[in-house]
Amino acid sequence: MKQRPDRGPRWGRLLAVTVVGALALFGPGSATAGAAGAPAGQPGTTELPYAYHSDLETDARHQRLYISDRVTGSVLVTDFDGQVVRKLDGLPGAADLALSEDSRTLYVALADGDAVVALDTATYRQKARYPTGEGTGPAQLALTGGKLWFSHGEDWESSIGSLDLGGPKPVVRLHLTPEGHWGGPPRLTASPAAPGKLVAGEQYMSNAGVTVYDISSGTPKPLVAQDNPGDLAL
């Protein structure tokens, strides 16, 4: 099953001023970012070798940016100056990314691989691969409540699933929200400041809605929903 891209095409150009803004979040001691060849203190651009920007994750601990490329099935690793550190290939349909709280593991949703992979952020090697089931096409990720939540499916058969890594064996649960509610795999987000909550947002319908779920029981239970609230950020 081929998933629809979750964003319009974006070519590999990353503004250095954006990286500078990200660095400002981490306070004193962070390196100053600037594109190669740009005068000090002036923003420039750095061409990055990716075809399609699916997601970006910031790793303050290792001073790295991770950019997933759904078209080439890869994750690009750069430093905070925009210099390429590594390109990780063999990740079919690399879509959404999620970084563990200790920044040691990067999870990648493989929309064309029916799996989620865990990558070691120190060595960039694959630590584990978690199949989600044939035809599931995991598209979006959110890590909270000891579980990795992911949206899956296609069109009105889309739903939300979970991957529990806390036991002796990984446990995958699918179709935790009713089919027919989402017009495609919803965007997901969560925050440590809001434990037990998962926010899902429609990506494909004109009347895009957002639902806040209580996931404390392990099964998403709707708390509040709103239509057309705008873009999803937490």
Stockholm file with secondary structure:
# STOCKHOLM 1.0

chainA/1-234         MKQRPDRGPRWGRLLAVTVVGALALFGPGSATAGAAGAPAGQPGTTELPYAYHSDLETDARHQRLYISDRVTGSVLVTDFDGQVVRKLDGLPGAADLALSEDSRTLYVALADGDAVVALDTATYRQKARYPTGEGTGPAQLALTGGKLWFSHGEDWESSIGSLDLGGPKPVVRLHLTPEGHWGGPPRLTASPAAPGKLVAGEQYMSNAGVTVYDISSGTPKPLVAQDNPGDLAL
#=GR chainA/1-234 SS CCCCCSSCCCCSEEEHHHHHHHHHTTCTTCCCCCCTTCCTTSCCEEECCCSCCCEEEEETTTTEEEEEETTTTEEEEEETTSCEEEEECCCTTEEEEEECTTSCEEEEEETTTTEEEEEETTTCCEEEEEECCTTCCCCEEEEETTEEEEEESSGGGBEEEEEECSSSSCEEECCCSCTTSBSSCCEEECCTTSTTEEEEECSSSTTCEEEEEECTTSSCEEEEEEESCCSCCC
#=GC SS_cons         CCCCCSSCCCCSEEEHHHHHHHHHTTCTTCCCCCCTTCCTTSCCEEECCCSCCCEEEEETTTTEEEEEETTTTEEEEEETTSCEEEEECCCTTEEEEEECTTSCEEEEEETTTTEEEEEETTTCCEEEEEECCTTCCCCEEEEETTEEEEEESSGGGBEEEEEECSSSSCEEECCCSCTTSBSSCCEEECCTTSTTEEEEECSSSTTCEEEEEECTTSSCEEEEEEESCCSCCC
//
